[in-house]
Amino acid sequence: MSKQVESSKEFSKLMESKKILDIKEDVNLVLEGQYKMAYDAMTDAYNAGLFVGLVGPVGCGKTAICRKFAFDMKREFYWVTFSDLIRPSTLIGSFDPTLVFKYGFSSDSYIPGPFTLSALKGGVFLANELNRGDEYVLNSMLDAMEEKKLYIPQLKTWLSVDEEFYVIAAMNPSELKGTRKLPSAIKDRIKVWIHLGYPSRSLEQKIMLTNCPEYKLSALTQEKIIELMIQCRADPDVDKPPSLRTSIGLARFVSERAKRLKVEVDNKLIAESAKLILPDSIELRPGKQIDAFLKKLLTKVVGVA
C-alpha cells in the first residue's frame, strides 16, 4: 500500500473521529445586564416572527449571544461573515466540478451554501458583519427573508423555506472603516435593532471567570486585567479595541505562566503577559507605535512596563 493511500485512510479516520455532529454548541455567556436585555428582545422578536439586527463594536459578544440563542432554541446554527470576498454562491451554493462529471448539472452535484441549508432545514442563520457585504450579495437573501422562498439560480428552481427559518444580522457601527450603508431593502426586513456595547466592569469580570473556571485568579489580578481592557477601549489612539476574548485569553495565559514558574501572579507577570497578548489583539491609529502605547498603558494600570 502506498504512503499516499495510507495517509488518505488515516485522514478519513481522523475526520470521522473529529466530526462535529451537532453545531448547536453551548456558550459560556453570562446572561446579565445588556446581554439579558438583548436575549429577551431576541426571544420576543423570534416569537413575533421578526428578524433581529445586533449592532455593536468588534468583540462585544454579538456572535456569542447568537450561538447561545440558537442553542437554547435547539436549532442548527449557520453563519457567514461578510466581506468583499463573499459572493452569492458562498451563501446559496454551487456545483462541485468533480460531481458534475458523474451526475451532470443536477441537484446531485450541487453543494448548498450555509444560507440555503439554514433556510431549508429551519435553522438560525447569522449574517455576521452584514454591513461589510456587497449589496448584490445581500440581495440574494431577500426572497427567503420576505417571501419564504429561495431561488437556486444554478438549478433554475424555486424552493420553499422552512417555517422555522430565522435570520439574525450582526453589524459593527457604521463609522468603522470597511463598513457600507445597509441597503434599504435588507434593512426593511430586519425590524428589531438591538445595540450592544462592551460590558460593564463587573459583568466582563464574570464572563472572564466563567470562561476560566480552572484558574484561581485573585481579585487584584482580575481587576488589573479588566482595567487594561477598559483603558484600551477608552484610549483615542486605539482604532480596534480588545474583545472579550482578549481579557479571557490574558487571564488564561498569565495563570498558566505563573503555574509553570511556580510563582504568584504579580504586576510584572501581568505586564509581561500583556505584551504578548495585546499587540495583535488591538489596532492603533495610523502613526501610533505599539511599544510606546503599551509602555504608557502598563505603567498607568500595573505600574510596570
C-alpha contacts under 8 A as a table, 3 or more apart, distances in Angstrom:
res1	aa1	res2	aa2	distance
1	M	5	V	6.62
1	M	6	E	6.88
2	S	5	V	5.37
2	S	6	E	6.36
3	K	6	E	4.99
3	K	7	S	5.98
4	Q	7	S	5.11
4	Q	8	S	6.17
5	V	8	S	5.00
5	V	9	K	6.19
6	E	9	K	5.18
6	E	10	E	6.10
7	S	10	E	5.04
7	S	11	F	6.15
8	S	11	F	5.15
8	S	12	S	6.26
9	K	12	S	5.03
9	K	13	K	6.34
10	E	13	K	5.20
10	E	14	L	6.23
11	F	14	L	4.95
11	F	15	M	5.96
12	S	15	M	5.09
12	S	16	E	6.17
13	K	16	E	5.18
13	K	17	S	6.22
14	L	17	S	5.15
14	L	18	K	6.10
15	M	18	K	5.20
15	M	19	K	5.79
16	E	19	K	5.28
20	I	23	I	6.56
22	D	25	E	7.13
22	D	76	E	7.48
23	I	76	E	6.09
23	I	77	F	6.14
24	K	67	R	7.24
24	K	70	A	6.68
24	K	71	F	4.88
24	K	74	K	7.04
24	K	75	R	6.68
24	K	76	E	5.60
24	K	77	F	6.00
25	E	67	R	7.26
25	E	68	K	7.83
25	E	71	F	6.18
26	D	67	R	7.62
26	D	68	K	6.46
26	D	71	F	6.36
27	V	64	A	6.65
27	V	67	R	6.86
27	V	68	K	5.64
28	N	207	I	7.50
28	N	210	T	6.46
28	N	211	N	6.26
29	L	64	A	6.89
29	L	65	I	7.07
29	L	68	K	7.47
29	L	207	I	6.44
29	L	210	T	7.79
30	V	35	Y	7.43
30	V	203	L	7.66
30	V	206	K	7.11
30	V	207	I	5.85
30	V	210	T	7.72
31	L	35	Y	5.29
31	L	36	K	4.72
31	L	39	Y	7.74
32	E	35	Y	5.53
32	E	36	K	4.74
32	E	37	M	7.73
32	E	203	L	7.33
33	G	36	K	5.48
33	G	37	M	6.51
33	G	199	P	7.94
33	G	203	L	7.53
34	Q	37	M	5.09
34	Q	38	A	5.99
34	Q	196	L	6.86
34	Q	199	P	7.28
35	Y	38	A	4.98
35	Y	39	Y	5.91
35	Y	65	I	7.33
36	K	39	Y	5.07
36	K	40	D	6.09
37	M	40	D	5.24
37	M	41	A	6.18
38	A	41	A	5.09
38	A	42	M	6.12
38	A	194	I	6.45
38	A	196	L	7.94
39	Y	42	M	5.04
39	Y	43	T	6.20
39	Y	65	I	7.22
39	Y	69	F	7.22
40	D	43	T	5.06
40	D	44	D	6.24
41	A	44	D	5.12
41	A	45	A	6.07
41	A	194	I	7.78
42	M	45	A	5.07
42	M	46	Y	6.01
42	M	52	V	6.57
43	T	46	Y	5.08
43	T	47	N	6.22
44	D	47	N	5.18
44	D	48	A	6.14
45	A	48	A	4.98
45	A	49	G	6.15
45	A	50	L	4.98
45	A	51	F	6.59
45	A	52	V	6.81
45	A	192	V	6.86
46	Y	49	G	5.11
46	Y	50	L	5.77
46	Y	51	F	6.86
46	Y	166	Y	7.66
47	N	50	L	7.64
50	L	190	I	6.98
50	L	191	K	6.05
50	L	192	V	6.93
51	F	166	Y	6.87
51	F	167	V	5.74
51	F	168	I	6.10
51	F	189	R	7.00
51	F	190	I	4.93
51	F	191	K	6.00
51	F	192	V	6.48
52	V	167	V	7.04
52	V	168	I	5.05
52	V	169	A	6.24
52	V	190	I	5.64
52	V	191	K	6.41
52	V	192	V	4.86
52	V	193	W	5.94
52	V	194	I	7.48
53	G	168	I	5.78
53	G	169	A	4.47
53	G	170	A	5.65
53	G	171	M	7.43
53	G	190	I	6.29
53	G	191	K	7.79
53	G	192	V	6.16
53	G	193	W	4.76
53	G	194	I	6.15
54	L	62	K	6.69
54	L	168	I	7.58
54	L	169	A	6.06
54	L	170	A	4.61
54	L	171	M	6.13
54	L	193	W	5.97
54	L	194	I	4.90
54	L	195	H	5.92
54	L	196	L	7.13
55	V	62	K	7.90
55	V	170	A	5.92
55	V	171	M	4.83
55	V	172	N	5.67
55	V	173	P	6.27
55	V	193	W	7.28
55	V	194	I	6.16
55	V	195	H	4.79
55	V	196	L	6.03
56	G	60	C	6.58
56	G	62	K	7.27
56	G	170	A	7.92
56	G	171	M	6.47
56	G	172	N	5.19
56	G	173	P	5.92
56	G	195	H	5.88
56	G	196	L	4.77
56	G	197	G	5.56
57	P	60	C	5.91
57	P	172	N	5.24
57	P	173	P	6.26
57	P	196	L	7.62
57	P	197	G	6.44
57	P	198	Y	7.49
58	V	172	N	6.43
58	V	240	K	7.40
58	V	241	P	7.50
58	V	243	S	6.58
59	G	62	K	7.31
59	G	242	P	7.12
59	G	243	S	4.00
59	G	244	L	5.81
59	G	245	R	7.21
60	C	196	L	7.17
60	C	197	G	6.13
60	C	198	Y	5.00
60	C	199	P	7.25
60	C	243	S	6.04
60	C	244	L	6.21
61	G	64	A	5.15
61	G	65	I	6.25
61	G	198	Y	8.00
61	G	244	L	7.01
62	K	65	I	5.50
62	K	66	C	6.44
62	K	170	A	6.65
62	K	196	L	7.80
63	T	66	C	5.10
63	T	67	R	6.26
63	T	128	N	7.71
63	T	170	A	7.60
64	A	67	R	5.19
64	A	68	K	6.17
65	I	68	K	4.92
65	I	69	F	6.04
66	C	69	F	5.02
66	C	70	A	6.24
66	C	126	L	7.31
66	C	168	I	7.56
67	R	70	A	5.22
67	R	71	F	6.05
67	R	77	F	6.96
68	K	71	F	5.09
68	K	72	D	6.16
69	F	72	D	5.26
69	F	73	M	6.18
70	A	73	M	5.05
70	A	74	K	6.18
70	A	75	R	5.28
70	A	76	E	6.74
70	A	77	F	6.03
70	A	124	V	6.13
71	F	74	K	5.04
71	F	75	R	6.14
71	F	76	E	7.59
71	F	77	F	7.78
72	D	75	R	7.70
75	R	122	G	7.56
75	R	123	G	5.40
75	R	124	V	6.39
76	E	118	S	7.49
76	E	122	G	7.78
76	E	123	G	4.77
76	E	124	V	6.15
77	F	118	S	7.53
77	F	123	G	5.87
77	F	124	V	4.99
77	F	125	F	6.09
77	F	126	L	7.65
78	Y	114	P	5.83
78	Y	115	F	7.18
78	Y	118	S	6.30
78	Y	123	G	7.07
78	Y	124	V	6.20
78	Y	125	F	4.81
78	Y	126	L	6.24
79	W	114	P	6.58
79	W	115	F	7.45
79	W	125	F	5.34
79	W	126	L	4.49
79	W	127	A	5.94
79	W	128	N	6.82
80	V	91	L	7.45
80	V	114	P	7.35
80	V	126	L	6.59
80	V	127	A	5.62
80	V	128	N	5.90
81	T	127	A	6.44
81	T	128	N	4.52
81	T	129	E	5.81
81	T	130	L	7.45
82	F	85	L	7.70
82	F	86	I	5.98
82	F	127	A	7.22
82	F	128	N	6.16
82	F	129	E	5.54
82	F	130	L	5.83
82	F	131	N	7.72
82	F	132	R	5.67
82	F	133	G	4.94
83	S	86	I	5.61
83	S	129	E	7.77
83	S	132	R	5.18
83	S	133	G	5.13
83	S	134	D	7.55
84	D	87	R	7.95
84	D	132	R	7.20
84	D	133	G	6.26
84	D	134	D	6.58
86	I	90	T	6.04
86	I	91	L	7.97
86	I	133	G	7.27
86	I	137	V	7.40
87	R	90	T	5.27
87	R	91	L	7.13
87	R	137	V	5.77
88	P	91	L	5.36
88	P	92	I	6.05
88	P	93	G	7.78
88	P	136	Y	7.83
88	P	137	V	4.98
88	P	138	L	7.80
88	P	140	S	6.28
89	S	92	I	4.94
89	S	93	G	4.67
89	S	94	S	5.72
89	S	113	G	7.06
90	T	93	G	5.81
90	T	94	S	7.81
90	T	113	G	5.81
90	T	114	P	7.76
91	L	113	G	4.82
91	L	114	P	5.76
91	L	115	F	5.02
91	L	116	T	6.80
92	I	112	P	5.97
92	I	113	G	4.60
92	I	114	P	6.99
92	I	115	F	5.87
92	I	116	T	5.21
92	I	140	S	7.95
92	I	152	I	6.98
93	G	110	Y	7.12
93	G	111	I	5.49
93	G	112	P	4.08
93	G	113	G	4.09
93	G	114	P	7.83
93	G	116	T	7.25
94	S	110	Y	5.72
94	S	111	I	5.48
94	S	112	P	6.51
94	S	113	G	7.53
94	S	154	Q	7.15
95	F	99	L	7.73
95	F	100	V	6.99
95	F	105	F	7.28
95	F	109	S	5.68
95	F	110	Y	4.36
95	F	111	I	5.83
95	F	154	Q	7.82
96	D	99	L	5.35
96	D	100	V	6.21
96	D	109	S	5.68
96	D	110	Y	6.09
96	D	111	I	6.43
97	P	100	V	5.02
97	P	101	F	6.77
97	P	109	S	7.75
98	T	101	F	5.65
98	T	102	K	7.23
99	L	102	K	5.19
99	L	103	Y	5.97
99	L	104	G	7.28
99	L	108	D	7.59
99	L	109	S	4.85
100	V	103	Y	5.17
100	V	104	G	4.31
100	V	105	F	5.64
100	V	106	S	7.67
100	V	109	S	5.38
101	F	104	G	5.77
103	Y	106	S	6.54
103	Y	108	D	6.30
103	Y	109	S	6.06
104	G	109	S	6.88
105	F	108	D	7.97
105	F	109	S	6.39
105	F	110	Y	7.58
105	F	155	L	7.63
106	S	109	S	5.61
106	S	110	Y	6.50
106	S	155	L	6.80
107	S	110	Y	4.95
107	S	155	L	7.21
112	P	116	T	5.91
112	P	117	L	6.33
113	G	116	T	5.39
113	G	117	L	6.28
114	P	117	L	5.07
114	P	118	S	6.02
114	P	125	F	7.87
115	F	118	S	5.19
115	F	119	A	6.05
115	F	125	F	6.59
116	T	119	A	5.08
116	T	120	L	6.10
116	T	150	L	7.75
117	L	120	L	5.35
117	L	121	K	5.88
117	L	123	G	7.74
118	S	121	K	5.25
118	S	122	G	5.60
118	S	123	G	4.43
118	S	124	V	6.33
118	S	125	F	6.06
118	S	165	F	6.62
119	A	122	G	5.46
119	A	123	G	6.48
119	A	125	F	7.98
119	A	144	A	7.26
119	A	150	L	7.96
119	A	161	V	5.29
119	A	162	D	5.97
119	A	165	F	5.32
119	A	166	Y	7.80
120	L	123	G	7.86
120	L	160	S	7.38
120	L	161	V	5.27
120	L	162	D	5.26
120	L	165	F	7.52
121	K	162	D	6.22
121	K	165	F	7.31
122	G	161	V	7.60
122	G	162	D	4.95
122	G	163	E	6.58
122	G	164	E	4.56
122	G	165	F	3.98
122	G	166	Y	7.15
123	G	164	E	6.88
123	G	165	F	5.24
123	G	166	Y	6.44
124	V	165	F	6.17
124	V	166	Y	4.88
124	V	167	V	5.88
124	V	168	I	7.37
125	F	165	F	7.81
125	F	166	Y	6.21
125	F	167	V	4.86
125	F	168	I	6.17
126	L	167	V	6.05
126	L	168	I	4.90
126	L	169	A	5.72
126	L	170	A	7.14
127	A	130	L	5.59
127	A	167	V	7.25
127	A	168	I	6.17
127	A	169	A	4.65
127	A	170	A	6.16
128	N	169	A	5.96
128	N	170	A	4.81
128	N	171	M	6.56
129	E	132	R	5.69
129	E	133	G	7.45
129	E	169	A	7.48
129	E	170	A	5.39
129	E	171	M	4.49
129	E	172	N	6.31
130	L	133	G	5.61
130	L	169	A	6.23
130	L	170	A	6.10
130	L	171	M	5.51
130	L	182	L	7.90
131	N	171	M	5.99
131	N	172	N	7.42
131	N	174	S	7.68
131	N	179	T	5.36
131	N	180	R	5.23
131	N	181	K	6.54
131	N	182	L	5.61
132	R	178	G	6.28
132	R	179	T	4.75
132	R	180	R	5.77
133	G	137	V	6.75
133	G	138	L	6.54
133	G	180	R	7.52
134	D	137	V	5.32
134	D	138	L	6.31
135	E	138	L	5.02
135	E	139	N	6.08
135	E	182	L	7.87
135	E	183	P	6.40
136	Y	139	N	5.35
136	Y	140	S	7.07
137	V	140	S	5.61
137	V	141	M	7.87
138	L	141	M	5.83
138	L	142	L	7.41
138	L	186	I	7.26
139	N	142	L	5.30
139	N	185	A	7.90
139	N	186	I	7.24
140	S	143	D	7.33
141	M	144	A	5.70
141	M	145	M	6.33
141	M	150	L	7.92
142	L	145	M	5.23
142	L	146	E	6.12
142	L	147	E	7.92
142	L	185	A	7.66
142	L	186	I	6.79
142	L	189	R	7.98
143	D	146	E	5.27
143	D	147	E	5.05
143	D	148	K	6.35
143	D	149	K	5.73
143	D	150	L	6.01
143	D	151	Y	7.81
144	A	147	E	5.73
144	A	148	K	4.51
144	A	149	K	4.71
144	A	150	L	5.04
144	A	161	V	6.45
145	M	148	K	5.97
145	M	149	K	7.93
145	M	167	V	7.60
145	M	189	R	6.98
146	E	189	R	6.87
148	K	160	S	6.17
148	K	161	V	4.97
148	K	162	D	7.58
148	K	163	E	7.72
149	K	158	W	6.61
149	K	159	L	5.57
149	K	160	S	4.49
149	K	161	V	5.09
150	L	158	W	5.57
150	L	159	L	5.13
150	L	160	S	6.30
150	L	161	V	6.51
151	Y	156	K	7.26
151	Y	157	T	5.81
151	Y	158	W	4.44
151	Y	159	L	6.30
152	I	155	L	5.53
152	I	156	K	5.83
152	I	157	T	5.36
152	I	158	W	6.29
152	I	159	L	7.68
153	P	156	K	4.71
153	P	157	T	6.68
161	V	165	F	6.98
162	D	165	F	5.47
169	A	190	I	7.98
172	N	176	L	6.94
172	N	179	T	7.61
173	P	176	L	5.92
174	S	177	K	7.96
174	S	179	T	5.89
174	S	180	R	6.99
174	S	181	K	7.16
175	E	179	T	7.37
176	L	179	T	6.15
182	L	186	I	7.04
182	L	187	K	6.37
183	P	186	I	5.55
183	P	187	K	6.21
184	S	187	K	4.92
184	S	188	D	5.86
185	A	188	D	5.26
185	A	189	R	6.75
186	I	189	R	5.35
186	I	190	I	6.84
187	K	190	I	5.35
187	K	191	K	7.69
188	D	191	K	6.67
190	I	193	W	7.45
199	P	203	L	5.87
199	P	204	E	5.62
200	S	203	L	5.22
200	S	204	E	6.08
201	R	204	E	5.39
201	R	205	Q	6.21
201	R	226	I	6.72
201	R	227	E	7.98
201	R	230	I	7.80
202	S	205	Q	5.07
202	S	206	K	6.34
203	L	206	K	5.04
203	L	207	I	6.26
204	E	207	I	4.97
204	E	208	M	6.04
204	E	226	I	7.32
204	E	244	L	7.33
205	Q	208	M	5.09
205	Q	209	L	6.24
205	Q	222	Q	6.81
205	Q	223	E	7.83
205	Q	226	I	6.70
206	K	209	L	5.19
206	K	210	T	6.02
207	I	210	T	5.04
207	I	211	N	6.32
208	M	211	N	5.34
208	M	212	C	6.29
208	M	244	L	7.75
208	M	247	S	6.56
208	M	248	I	5.01
208	M	251	A	7.48
209	L	212	C	4.91
209	L	213	P	5.97
209	L	248	I	7.85
210	T	213	P	5.72
211	N	248	I	6.74
212	C	215	Y	5.79
212	C	248	I	7.09
212	C	251	A	7.48
212	C	252	R	6.55
213	P	216	K	7.67
215	Y	252	R	7.48
215	Y	255	S	6.67
217	L	221	T	6.20
217	L	222	Q	6.38
217	L	251	A	7.87
217	L	255	S	7.40
218	S	221	T	5.21
218	S	222	Q	6.29
219	A	222	Q	5.13
219	A	223	E	6.20
220	L	223	E	5.08
220	L	224	K	6.21
221	T	224	K	5.16
221	T	225	I	6.25
221	T	265	V	7.12
221	T	266	D	7.50
221	T	270	I	7.96
222	Q	225	I	5.33
222	Q	226	I	6.24
222	Q	251	A	7.70
223	E	226	I	5.27
223	E	227	E	5.95
224	K	227	E	5.04
224	K	228	L	6.22
224	K	301	V	6.80
224	K	302	V	6.85
225	I	228	L	5.23
225	I	229	M	6.62
225	I	247	S	6.44
225	I	250	L	7.30
225	I	251	A	7.08
225	I	270	I	7.75
226	I	229	M	5.13
226	I	230	I	6.27
226	I	247	S	6.66
227	E	230	I	5.01
227	E	231	Q	6.01
227	E	301	V	6.88
228	L	231	Q	5.27
228	L	232	C	6.15
228	L	297	L	7.38
228	L	298	L	7.68
228	L	301	V	6.49
229	M	232	C	5.17
229	M	233	R	6.26
229	M	241	P	7.98
229	M	242	P	6.30
229	M	247	S	6.77
230	I	233	R	5.21
230	I	234	A	6.21
231	Q	234	A	5.15
231	Q	235	D	6.13
231	Q	297	L	7.43
232	C	235	D	5.32
232	C	238	V	6.71
232	C	241	P	6.22
232	C	242	P	7.01
232	C	297	L	7.66
233	R	238	V	6.90
233	R	241	P	5.01
233	R	242	P	6.86
234	A	238	V	7.95
235	D	238	V	5.68
236	P	239	D	7.54
237	D	284	L	5.68
237	D	285	R	5.47
237	D	288	K	7.14
238	V	241	P	6.07
238	V	282	I	7.15
238	V	283	E	5.99
238	V	284	L	4.40
238	V	285	R	5.90
239	D	282	I	7.55
239	D	283	E	5.37
239	D	284	L	5.01
239	D	285	R	5.37
240	K	282	I	5.25
240	K	283	E	4.73
240	K	284	L	6.77
241	P	281	S	7.66
241	P	282	I	5.27
241	P	283	E	6.90
242	P	245	R	7.82
242	P	246	T	5.77
242	P	247	S	7.73
242	P	278	L	7.60
242	P	281	S	5.70
242	P	282	I	5.38
243	S	246	T	5.25
243	S	247	S	7.19
243	S	281	S	7.63
244	L	247	S	5.55
244	L	248	I	6.49
245	R	248	I	5.04
245	R	249	G	5.85
246	T	249	G	4.98
246	T	250	L	6.02
246	T	277	I	7.44
246	T	278	L	7.58
246	T	281	S	6.66
247	S	250	L	5.17
247	S	251	A	6.13
248	I	251	A	5.18
248	I	252	R	6.26
249	G	252	R	5.21
249	G	253	F	6.02
249	G	277	I	7.64
250	L	253	F	5.08
250	L	254	V	5.98
250	L	273	S	6.87
250	L	274	A	6.69
250	L	277	I	6.46
251	A	254	V	5.48
251	A	255	S	6.17
252	R	255	S	5.22
252	R	256	E	6.24
253	F	256	E	5.24
253	F	257	R	6.16
253	F	273	S	6.91
254	V	257	R	5.13
254	V	258	A	6.16
254	V	265	V	7.16
254	V	269	L	6.86
254	V	270	I	6.30
254	V	273	S	5.88
255	S	258	A	5.20
255	S	259	K	6.20
255	S	265	V	7.13
256	E	259	K	4.99
256	E	260	R	6.18
257	R	260	R	5.16
257	R	261	L	6.18
258	A	261	L	5.16
258	A	262	K	5.75
258	A	263	V	5.17
258	A	264	E	5.96
258	A	265	V	5.81
258	A	269	L	7.65
259	K	262	K	4.95
259	K	263	V	6.59
259	K	264	E	7.99
260	R	263	V	7.96
265	V	269	L	6.04
265	V	270	I	7.05
266	D	269	L	5.38
266	D	270	I	6.33
267	N	270	I	5.05
267	N	271	A	6.13
267	N	302	V	5.48
267	N	303	G	7.32
267	N	304	V	6.65
268	K	271	A	5.13
268	K	272	E	6.22
268	K	302	V	7.83
268	K	304	V	6.06
268	K	305	A	7.83
269	L	272	E	5.10
269	L	273	S	6.11
270	I	273	S	5.16
270	I	274	A	6.00
270	I	302	V	7.80
271	A	274	A	5.08
271	A	275	K	6.29
271	A	298	L	6.28
271	A	302	V	7.13
271	A	304	V	6.47
271	A	305	A	6.23
272	E	275	K	5.36
272	E	276	L	6.86
273	S	276	L	5.28
273	S	277	I	6.34
274	A	277	I	5.01
274	A	278	L	5.55
275	K	278	L	5.86
275	K	279	P	6.65
275	K	294	L	7.17
276	L	279	P	6.76
277	I	280	D	6.66
277	I	281	S	6.54
278	L	281	S	4.84
278	L	282	I	6.10
279	P	282	I	6.01
279	P	283	E	7.65
279	P	290	I	6.58
280	D	283	E	7.34
284	L	288	K	6.05
284	L	289	Q	7.60
284	L	290	I	7.26
285	R	288	K	5.80
288	K	293	F	7.55
289	Q	292	A	5.59
289	Q	293	F	6.25
290	I	293	F	4.98
290	I	294	L	6.01
291	D	294	L	5.26
291	D	295	K	6.18
292	A	295	K	5.15
292	A	296	K	6.31
293	F	296	K	5.26
293	F	297	L	6.13
294	L	297	L	4.95
294	L	298	L	5.81
294	L	305	A	7.46
295	K	298	L	5.42
295	K	299	T	5.96
295	K	305	A	5.13
296	K	299	T	5.38
296	K	300	K	6.22
296	K	305	A	7.74
297	L	300	K	5.25
297	L	301	V	6.24
298	L	301	V	5.18
298	L	302	V	5.46
298	L	303	G	6.27
298	L	304	V	5.93
298	L	305	A	5.29
299	T	302	V	5.75
299	T	303	G	4.16
299	T	304	V	5.00
299	T	305	A	5.37
300	K	303	G	5.77
302	V	305	A	7.97
